[in-house]
Amino acid sequence: MKQLLSILFTIILVKSSFAQIGFYYPYFPYDPAESTEWKWQVSAFANEASNSNAFTNEFFNTANKSKFLDKELINTQIENMNDFVLAGQIRNIGVGAKINSKKNKGNKYLYLGIEHRRYLDIYLDDDLIKLLLLGNKPFAGEILKATDSKYYSIYFNQLKGGMGYRFGTSEANQHFTWNLALNIGQNYDYIEVQNSTLYTDPDGDFLDVTALANTKLSDTVWAEVYQMNGLGLSADVEYSYTKPDDFHFDLNLRNLGFIFWNGDTFIGEIDTNFVFDGVGVDTTSSQNDNLPDDYSYKSLRRILFKDPESSSFTTGLPVSLRFSAGKYFASNQFYAGLNGTYYPFLSAKFMFEIFATWNYKNKLYLTPVVLYSSYGKVNYGLCLGVNIHKKVSIHVGSGYLNSMFNKNELLGKGGFVRLTFIN
C-alpha cells in the first residue's frame, strides 16, 4: 500500500512541474510597424504561468524532482491547506510571421505560425493530500473524503494560418484577426474522483474504501514533442478598437475547437466499495503489501481501473476569453489598464491584472503589474519593452517577482519573452 500511495502522489505532483501575446508590447497597444511599408514581421515567443493556492515553491520543487520530503516540509505544507488544493500551469511557445498585403499595405496581412501549448489543472480535496503525505495511520477511526478531485493535463501543437485587417480613420481605428489551427495532440490525461471515502479501523483490522472515479488517457506511452496521438481543429478570433490619445479595448477568443484522440487510449471507471482485511492500520508500512511489483504509470492505471476500454474519443480544448482595456495619458506618455482572462473549462477560471506603463518615445516601455487569480493570492512584477529603430522589438517580463524566488511562498512563477524582427 505504501507503493500505491507513492505512485498516486507521483501521478499528481511530478507531472505538475509547474494568453497569447500580440506582436506589439502587451501593456501598451502600439505597433512599431504601423506604417504601411513593412513587408513582413517574424516573432518568436514563450510564456508560462504556474500557480497554487496551497503548494509552496519549496514543496513543489522538491516533489517535482522526486527528492525526499522531510517531516518538517510535509507539516508546513499541510498547514497551508484549507479544504482543497488548486494548482496549475499554462505554457505557450511558438514562432509566427505576418506577411503584408502588396495591394492593401498595412491594412491587410497574412499570418502563419506554429505553437506548442500545455495546460495543467489540478483540484484536490485536502483529505486526499493528507492521505498521500501521511498515510492513513494518523486518521484511524476517521473517514477521509475525496468528494470532488480532478487532475487534467493536455499538451498539443498547432499549425496556424489566418488573416488580419485594419480599418477606420486616424481618429479611431479597428483591428480584426482570425486564425484557423490544425491541432496535433500529444498527450491528454484526465482523472476525476467523486464521493469517495476511506475508513481505517482503529484496531487495524480492515480498511473500508468507497471509490467513484473515472479516467481518460490518450496513448499511454508518454508522448515526445514530435509524436502525434490526435488531430483536431480550432479557431482564434480577436477584435480591438483604439482611439489614439484616448483609450483602447481588445477582446479575443482562443482555442475554440477539439482534438480527436486515437491510438492506445485508456478509458476506465470505478464505482465500488471494497474492504482490505488484515492489512494493518498503517498503509505506509510495506509489510502488508500484496500488490504487483510493476508500478509504472500504465500498470497502475490497470490496477485501479478494471476492464478499461481502448477506443478513440474527442475532447474540447481549454478555450479562453480575454479582454483588455486601458486609457492613454499625457499625449501617450502613460497608459494604464486592466486585463482579464476567463477559462470556463478549468478549475482555475480567471486571472486579472492591473498595470501602468511609462512610454519613452515609443522606444522603451516600463510596466509594473499586479495580478490576482482563482488561486486567491496577489502577485506583482515588472515588464519591459524595447523597440530598436522600428526593426527589432524585445518584450520581457514577469508578474511573479514577489514569489518565484522565495521558497516559502505559495507557488507562483512565470513570465514571458518575445523577440520580433520587422522588415
C-alpha positions in Angstrom: 0.0 0.0 0.0 3.0 2.3 0.6 4.0 1.9 -3.0 0.4 2.6 -4.2 0.3 5.8 -2.2 3.7 6.8 -3.5 2.7 6.2 -7.1 -0.5 8.1 -6.7 1.5 11.1 -5.3 3.8 10.8 -8.2 1.0 10.9 -10.7 -0.5 14.0 -9.1 2.7 16.0 -8.5 5.6 15.0 -10.6 3.9 15.8 -13.8 2.7 19.2 -12.5 6.1 20.9 -12.8 4.5 23.6 -12.7 -2.5 34.1 -23.5 -1.3 34.8 -26.5 0.9 37.9 -26.6 0.4 40.1 -29.6 3.3 41.4 -31.8 3.0 44.7 -30.0 4.1 45.2 -26.4 1.1 43.7 -24.4 0.9 46.5 -21.9 1.0 49.4 -24.5 -1.1 48.7 -27.6 1.1 50.5 -30.0 2.5 48.7 -33.1 6.0 49.9 -34.1 5.3 48.7 -37.6 2.0 50.6 -38.0 3.4 52.3 -41.1 2.2 50.6 -44.2 5.6 50.0 -45.7 6.7 46.9 -43.8 6.9 43.6 -45.8 7.0 41.0 -43.0 7.3 40.5 -39.3 8.7 37.4 -37.6 8.3 36.8 -33.9 9.5 34.0 -31.5 7.8 33.9 -28.1 7.4 31.9 -24.9 5.2 32.5 -21.9 4.3 30.4 -18.8 2.4 30.8 -15.5 2.5 28.3 -12.7 0.4 28.7 -9.5 -1.1 27.1 -6.5 -3.2 28.2 -3.5 -1.5 25.7 -1.2 1.7 24.2 -2.5 4.8 26.2 -1.6 7.7 26.7 -4.0 10.0 24.5 -1.9 7.5 21.7 -1.6 6.6 21.7 -5.2 10.2 21.8 -6.4 11.2 19.0 -4.0 8.3 16.8 -5.1 8.8 17.6 -8.8 12.5 16.5 -8.6 11.5 13.3 -6.7 13.6 14.3 -3.7 12.9 13.3 -0.1 10.1 15.1 1.6 11.1 15.5 5.2 8.7 15.7 8.1 9.1 19.5 8.6 8.4 20.2 4.9 5.3 17.9 4.9 3.9 19.5 8.1 4.4 23.0 6.7 2.7 22.0 3.6 -0.3 20.6 5.4 -0.7 23.8 7.4 -1.1 25.7 4.1 -4.0 23.6 3.0 -7.6 24.6 3.6 -10.4 22.3 2.2 -8.9 22.0 -1.3 -5.7 22.3 -3.2 -5.6 24.2 -6.5 -2.6 24.1 -8.8 -2.0 24.7 -12.5 0.2 25.7 -15.3 -0.3 27.4 -18.7 2.6 27.3 -21.2 2.8 28.6 -24.8 5.9 28.5 -27.0 5.9 29.4 -30.7 7.0 31.2 -33.8 4.8 33.4 -36.0 5.0 35.6 -39.1 2.9 38.4 -40.6 3.2 38.9 -44.3 1.9 42.3 -45.6 -0.5 42.7 -48.4 1.0 44.2 -51.6 -2.2 45.9 -52.7 -3.5 47.0 -49.2 -0.3 47.5 -47.3 -0.7 47.8 -43.5 -4.4 47.2 -43.5 -4.4 43.5 -44.5 -1.9 40.8 -43.8 -1.5 37.0 -43.7 -0.5 35.2 -40.5 1.3 31.9 -40.3 2.6 30.3 -37.1 3.4 27.2 -35.1 2.8 26.8 -31.4 3.2 24.3 -28.6 0.7 24.6 -25.7 0.4 22.9 -22.4 -2.4 23.2 -19.8 -2.3 21.6 -16.3 -5.3 22.0 -14.0 -5.4 20.2 -10.5 -8.2 20.4 -7.9 -7.7 18.0 -5.0 -9.5 17.6 -1.7 -7.2 18.2 1.3 -8.0 14.8 2.8 -6.6 13.2 -0.3 -3.4 15.1 0.0 -3.1 14.3 3.7 -3.5 10.6 2.9 -0.8 10.7 0.3 1.6 12.6 2.5 1.0 10.9 5.9 -0.7 7.6 5.1 -3.8 6.6 7.0 -2.4 5.8 10.4 -2.9 9.3 11.9 -6.5 9.1 10.8 -7.6 5.8 12.3 -11.2 6.0 13.3 -11.9 8.9 10.9 -13.5 9.0 7.5 -11.3 10.6 4.9 -13.2 12.1 2.0 -12.5 12.9 -1.7 -15.7 14.4 -2.8 -14.5 16.3 -5.8 -10.9 15.9 -7.0 -9.7 16.4 -10.6 -6.4 16.1 -12.5 -6.4 17.5 -16.0 -3.3 17.7 -18.3 -3.2 18.3 -22.1 -0.4 19.4 -24.4 -0.6 19.8 -28.2 1.0 21.6 -31.2 -0.8 23.9 -33.5 -0.2 24.9 -37.1 -1.9 28.2 -37.6 -3.0 30.3 -40.6 -5.2 33.4 -40.7 -5.8 37.0 -41.7 -5.6 40.4 -40.1 -7.5 43.5 -41.1 -7.2 47.2 -40.0 -9.9 49.7 -40.8 -11.1 53.1 -39.6 -9.8 56.6 -39.5 -7.0 58.5 -37.9 -9.3 59.4 -35.1 -10.5 55.8 -34.4 -9.2 52.5 -35.8 -10.3 48.9 -35.5 -8.4 45.7 -35.9 -9.8 42.3 -36.6 -7.9 39.0 -36.9 -8.9 35.3 -37.3 -6.8 32.2 -37.3 -7.6 28.5 -38.0 -5.4 25.9 -36.5 -4.6 22.2 -37.2 -4.2 20.8 -33.7 -1.7 17.9 -33.3 -2.5 16.2 -30.0 0.5 14.8 -27.9 -1.0 13.9 -24.6 -4.3 14.0 -22.8 -4.7 12.9 -19.2 -7.8 13.2 -17.0 -8.8 11.7 -13.7 -11.9 12.6 -11.7 -12.6 11.3 -8.2 -16.1 11.9 -6.6 -17.8 10.9 -3.4 -15.0 8.6 -2.4 -14.1 7.7 1.2 -11.5 5.7 3.2 -12.1 4.5 6.7 -9.4 2.9 8.8 -10.4 0.6 11.7 -8.8 1.8 14.9 -7.6 -1.7 15.7 -6.1 -2.1 12.3 -8.3 -5.0 11.3 -9.6 -3.5 8.0 -9.7 -0.6 5.6 -13.1 0.3 4.1 -12.9 2.1 0.8 -15.7 3.5 -1.3 -14.4 4.6 -4.7 -16.1 6.5 -7.5 -13.8 7.6 -10.2 -13.3 7.9 -14.0 -10.3 8.5 -16.3 -9.4 9.2 -19.9 -5.9 9.0 -21.2 -4.5 9.3 -24.7 -1.8 6.9 -25.9 -0.4 5.6 -22.6 3.2 5.9 -23.7 4.1 9.4 -22.6 4.4 11.5 -25.8 7.5 13.3 -27.0 7.2 16.7 -28.6 7.3 15.2 -32.2 4.7 12.5 -31.6 1.1 12.6 -32.8 -1.7 11.0 -30.8 -4.6 13.0 -32.0 -5.8 15.5 -34.6 -8.3 18.4 -34.5 -9.2 21.9 -35.5 -9.7 25.2 -33.7 -10.1 28.9 -34.2 -9.0 32.1 -32.7 -10.7 35.5 -33.2 -9.7 38.9 -31.9 -11.2 42.4 -32.2 -9.7 45.7 -31.0 -10.8 49.3 -31.0 -8.3 52.1 -30.5 -8.9 55.9 -30.2 -5.4 57.4 -30.3 -4.5 59.6 -27.3 -7.7 58.4 -25.6 -8.4 54.6 -25.0 -8.0 51.1 -26.2 -10.2 48.0 -26.0 -9.4 44.4 -27.0 -11.4 41.2 -26.9 -10.2 37.8 -28.1 -11.3 34.1 -28.0 -8.6 31.4 -28.2 -8.7 27.6 -28.7 -12.3 27.2 -29.7 -12.0 23.7 -31.0 -11.3 20.0 -30.4 -8.9 17.1 -30.7 -9.8 13.6 -31.7 -7.5 11.2 -29.8 -6.6 7.8 -31.4 -4.1 5.0 -30.7 -3.7 3.1 -27.5 -6.1 5.1 -25.4 -7.3 4.2 -21.9 -10.9 4.8 -20.7 -11.8 3.5 -17.3 -14.4 3.8 -14.5 -14.7 2.5 -10.9 -17.8 2.6 -8.8 -17.4 0.2 -5.9 -17.0 -0.5 -2.2 -14.3 -2.9 -1.0 -12.6 -3.9 2.2 -8.9 -4.8 2.8 -9.0 -7.3 5.6 -6.0 -7.6 8.0 -3.9 -5.0 6.2 -2.8 -3.3 9.4 -3.6 0.2 10.4 -0.6 1.8 8.7 -0.8 1.8 4.9 2.6 3.3 4.7 4.1 0.1 6.1 5.4 -2.2 3.4 4.9 -5.4 5.4 1.3 -5.8 4.3 1.8 -5.0 0.6 0.0 -7.6 -1.6 0.2 -5.5 -4.8 2.1 -6.3 -8.0 5.7 -5.2 -8.4 5.1 -3.2 -11.6 4.2 0.3 -10.6 4.7 2.0 -13.9 2.1 4.7 -14.8 0.4 2.4 -17.3 0.4 -0.5 -14.9 -1.1 1.5 -12.0 -4.0 2.6 -14.2 -4.9 -1.0 -14.9 -4.6 -1.9 -11.2 -7.1 0.8 -10.2 -9.4 0.6 -13.2 -10.5 -2.9 -14.2 -11.6 -3.8 -17.7 -10.7 -0.5 -19.4 -11.7 0.4 -22.9 -9.3 1.4 -25.6 -11.2 3.4 -28.1 -11.0 6.8 -29.8 -12.5 9.8 -28.1 -12.9 13.6 -28.7 -12.2 16.4 -26.2 -12.6 20.1 -26.4 -9.7 22.4 -25.9 -9.3 24.7 -22.9 -10.8 27.7 -24.5 -10.1 31.2 -23.1 -11.9 34.5 -23.3 -9.7 37.6 -22.7 -10.3 41.3 -22.6 -8.0 44.3 -22.2 -9.0 47.9 -21.7 -6.9 51.0 -21.0 -6.6 54.7 -21.0 -3.8 56.9 -22.5 -2.5 59.9 -20.6 -0.1 62.8 -21.2 0.0 62.5 -25.0 0.6 58.8 -24.9 3.4 59.0 -22.4 1.5 56.9 -20.0 -1.0 54.1 -20.4 -2.9 52.4 -17.5 -5.3 49.5 -17.9 -6.8 46.2 -16.9 -6.5 42.7 -18.4 -8.7 39.8 -17.6 -8.8 36.1 -18.8 -11.6 33.6 -18.3 -11.1 29.8 -18.6 -14.6 28.2 -18.5 -13.4 24.6 -18.5 -10.6 24.9 -16.0 -10.8 24.8 -12.2 -8.7 27.9 -12.0 -11.2 30.0 -14.0 -9.9 33.6 -14.0 -6.9 35.9 -13.9 -6.9 39.7 -13.6 -4.1 42.1 -13.8 -3.8 45.9 -13.5 -0.9 47.8 -14.9 0.6 51.2 -15.7 3.1 51.8 -18.5 5.6 54.6 -18.9 6.3 55.1 -22.6 9.5 56.8 -23.6 9.2 58.0 -27.3 7.8 54.6 -28.4 11.2 53.1 -27.8 11.1 52.0 -24.2 8.2 50.7 -22.1 8.4 50.1 -18.4 5.4 48.5 -16.7 4.7 47.4 -13.1 1.9 44.9 -12.9 -0.3 43.4 -10.1 -2.1 40.1 -10.6 -5.0 38.3 -8.9 -6.5 35.0 -9.9 -8.5 32.0 -8.9 -5.6 31.0 -6.6 -6.7 33.7 -4.2 -3.4 35.5 -3.9 -1.8 38.7 -5.1 1.4 38.7 -7.2 3.3 41.6 -8.7 6.1 42.1 -11.1 7.7 44.2 -13.8 7.7 44.1 -17.6 9.9 45.8 -20.2 9.6 46.5 -23.9 12.3 47.9 -26.2 11.9 48.9 -29.9 15.1 49.4 -31.9 14.8 51.5 -35.0 11.4 50.0 -35.7 13.2 46.9 -36.9 13.6 44.9 -33.7 11.4 44.7 -30.6 12.1 42.8 -27.4 9.5 42.2 -24.7 10.2 40.5 -21.4 8.5 40.4 -18.0 7.1 38.5 -15.1 4.2 39.1 -12.8 5.6 36.8 -10.0 8.7 38.7 -8.8 7.4 38.7 -5.2 7.1 34.9 -5.1 9.2 33.0 -7.6 12.5 33.4 -5.7 11.1 32.7 -2.2 11.0 29.0 -1.3 8.4 29.6 1.4 5.9 31.5 -0.7 2.9 29.8 -2.3 3.8 28.5 -5.8 3.8 31.4 -8.2 6.3 31.7 -11.0 6.3 32.5 -14.7 6.9 35.2 -17.3 7.1 36.0 -21.0 9.7 36.8 -23.6 9.2 37.8 -27.2 11.7 38.8 -29.9 10.3 40.3 -33.2 12.1 41.3 -36.4 10.5 43.7 -38.8 11.3 44.3 -42.5 
